[in-house]
Amino acid sequence: MALRLGADVCTATTEYGTILLDQRSGAYWELNPTGTLVVRTLLEGGDEEDAVGALVAEFDIDQDQAARDVAALTGQLRTSGLVS
């Protein structure tokens, strides 16, 4: 399922990855390159399977680990209220 950022969430690209800032609380998340790839894939309309495929293609990671990582990240982003 594709993601949408919350209305109060903005992003900034850094040399290391991406920052997600929740303007309501002032809390921010710093995504490393793998997290950035997952979030970018999902925000561009891909689903979790697409994000897993992107990780496997870009990084030295196996399919099962990539699936666990994508599920963990998307779960944390949803729990935090940064995405819907």
Stockholm file with secondary structure:
# STOCKHOLM 1.0

chainA/1-84         MALRLGADVCTATTEYGTILLDQRSGAYWELNPTGTLVVRTLLEGGDEEDAVGALVAEFDIDQDQAARDVAALTGQLRTSGLVS
#=GR chainA/1-84 SS CCCCBCTTEEEEECSSSEEEEETTTCCEEEECHHHHHHHHHHHTTCCHHHHHHHHHHHSSCCHHHHHHHHHHHHHHHHHHTSBC
#=GC SS_cons        CCCCBCTTEEEEECSSSEEEEETTTCCEEEECHHHHHHHHHHHTTCCHHHHHHHHHHHSSCCHHHHHHHHHHHHHHHHHHTSBC
//
